[in-house]
Amino acid sequence: MSQAERTAAGLDPDDWAGLRAQGHRMLDDMFDNLEGLRDRPLWQAPTDAQRARYRAEPPRAPGRLEDAHAQFMADIAPYGSGNRHPGFMGWVQGGGTAVGMLAEMLAGGLDANLGGRDHMPIEVERQVVSWMAELFGFGPQASGIFLTGTSLANLCAVMIARDRALGVEVRAIGVRDPGVAAYASRAVHACIVRAMDMTGLGTDRLRLIDTDADGRIVPAALEAAIAADRAAGLKPFLIVGSAGTVDIGAIDDLDALADIAAREGATFHVDGALGALGVLSPDVAPKLKGIERADSLALDFHKLGQAPYDAGLLLVRDAAAHKRTFSYGDAPYLRHSARGLAGGEWWPCDFGPDLSRGFRALKVWFTLKTYGLDALGAVIGRACDLAQALAARVEASEELELLAPVGLNIVCFAYRGADNAAIAADLQEAGRVAPSTTTLAGRTALRAAIVNHRTQMEDIDALVEGVLALGRAQTRRS
Ligand SMILES: *Cc1c(COP(=O)(O)O)cnc(C)c1O
């Protein structure tokens, strides 16, 4: 049978033996690729000819799987986004694991739709949610759901808080004059601002409160802002704490925020994208005290949790409130039944914006089962230790300047008198280590976020040596 005839007969293969053999080769190639990460450049730009191959006409005729794979190995795999590499420190991105990859393959093979119905993959998602509810002290009644990432988890949390404040009728009548305000520190992630926009509450109703020298929200400034709003007739409905700000990794005083939220009758949400899983590390956990008092918590397994992209989680203390915001109501084609495949009392589509959803929970379940929570905590503790070691190297150098205190796993620094954005770009193009940049108090900072479990002291050394060499070359030239 020719390939074309095979395709005409349907997409499933008739050649299981051939597919299996090719599948083994693909897996082997990917293991080789993962094992050799350190020996290859972290990032490189594809050639124009390579890019041009991805602006092609849609393929009408069937092709061979091995050819598509060969093209993947030649054009795609070597030109990835670099976050798996031990020298990657840019932005805040995890590096994944081989176990996570294997779990993704199994999830793809199972092709489960986790929108709802009665099947074991849903039990796996509930299992991970209940592990996390226990870990964060939310209790057995809490609910939760996997989402793409914290951007979406934060949006969902703002929706739940909105409905709690304005009444669930807002789902029908829309937001008119909300009469409410939300509060977060100046350093809060931009996705909280966008959530105010996307929920119809308006970004003007988000108060960005001053931070102290460590980048943490100033509780007295928060209280003053609330008092001013109350005097103007606005009710505080939401206080967002950051468990690790994206810029410098600052952890707000979550206990103080919980107190204020309780006093004001506002929802207390924690953006824990970056730092929440720090509760697994005995060194970091004390800094997160108060996280167990949140009404809702967003976190990312694809950052310090080391799961492959994408895997965000929303935890909600009040499961009924969670469901009130997202329930599909009584769409006849989504009716639950008492038995059969349409059974099961917990349908994720009633707890988030998606109907069809993949099996994100499986890679997290495999990661937690395989490595265990303690090992994950040790990886997070080590990332913070490496950040401290980098900060110490920066402070020991006259040429370098530390631009922010290091509270977690992020180090912001600069080569004095140099164009630090150019240093970052030069380092990225050289492909050995990759910091990103940010702006702190009007100055461009090199930003090194230690997230990847593969990063070692030798990578910190390579970063420092690279920055010194480039900074010296620049300042000598100018
Ligand atoms: C990464 C990050 C986000 C956004 O999360 P995504 O998973 O990228 O959507 C939000 N807040 C903080 C503090 C982050 O570090």
The ligand as an SDF file (V2000), in Angstrom:
LIG
                    3D

 15 15  0  0  0  0  0  0  0  0999 V2000
    5.6190   34.1920   35.3000 C   0  0  0  0  0  0  0  0  0  0  0  0
    4.7920   35.0230   36.1880 C   0  0  0  0  0  0  0  0  0  0  0  0
    3.4590   35.2920   35.8870 C   0  0  0  0  0  0  0  0  0  0  0  0
    2.8370   34.8600   34.5930 C   0  0  0  0  0  0  0  0  0  0  0  0
    2.7250   33.4780   34.5710 O   0  0  0  0  0  0  0  0  0  0  0  0
    2.5910   32.6750   33.2010 P   0  0  0  0  0  0  0  0  0  0  0  0
    2.6890   31.2740   33.6340 O   0  0  0  0  0  0  0  0  0  0  0  0
    3.7500   33.1170   32.3500 O   0  0  0  0  0  0  0  0  0  0  0  0
    1.2840   33.0240   32.6190 O   0  0  0  0  0  0  0  0  0  0  0  0
    2.7130   35.9910   36.8010 C   0  0  0  0  0  0  0  0  0  0  0  0
    3.2630   36.4180   37.9510 N   0  0  0  0  0  0  0  0  0  0  0  0
    4.5480   36.1960   38.2710 C   0  0  0  0  0  0  0  0  0  0  0  0
    5.0730   36.7030   39.5740 C   0  0  0  0  0  0  0  0  0  0  0  0
    5.3630   35.4870   37.3940 C   0  0  0  0  0  0  0  0  0  0  0  0
    6.6380   35.2560   37.7120 O   0  0  0  0  0  0  0  0  0  0  0  0
  1  2  1  0
  2  3  1  0
  2 14  2  0
  3  4  1  0
  3 10  2  0
  4  5  1  0
  5  6  1  0
  6  7  2  0
  6  8  1  0
  6  9  1  0
 10 11  1  0
 11 12  2  0
 12 13  1  0
 12 14  1  0
 14 15  1  0
M  END
$$$$
